[in-house]
Amino acid sequence: MISGKMDAKLVVDGKEMEMNPFVRKFICNTVSGMVSSLRGITNPKNIVIEIKNE
């Protein structure tokens, strides 16, 4: 289970995107929920997802 204050940053093509509190919380909760369901993951401090479209 992930605990503590979470924050998210979204960078698209090198530009940091502004997010309102609802979107930031949605991203944090969705990604942390997916990651915490993975076997062997316990209370990660930092999660990085990189998606490339070539």
SULSUL-V985628 format. One record per backbone hydrogen bond with DSSP energy under -0.5 kcal/mol. CO is the residue of the C=O (numbers start at 1). NH is the residue of the N-H. E is the energy in kcal/mol with one decimal. If there is no record, write none. Layout:
co->(CO & CO)
nh->(NH & NH)
e->(E & E)
This chain:
co->(9 & 10 & 11 & 12 & 14 & 15 & 17 & 20 & 21 & 22 & 23 & 24 & 25 & 26 & 27 & 28 & 29 & 30 & 31 & 32 & 33 & 35 & 38 & 40 & 52)
nh->(11 & 17 & 13 & 15 & 16 & 12 & 10 & 24 & 25 & 26 & 27 & 28 & 29 & 30 & 31 & 32 & 33 & 34 & 35 & 36 & 37 & 38 & 41 & 42 & 54)
e->(-0.5 & -3.4 & -0.5 & -2.0 & -0.5 & -2.8 & -0.6 & -2.5 & -2.5 & -2.5 & -2.6 & -2.4 & -2.8 & -2.5 & -2.6 & -2.4 & -1.8 & -2.0 & -2.7 & -2.6 & -0.9 & -1.7 & -1.5 & -0.6 & -0.6)
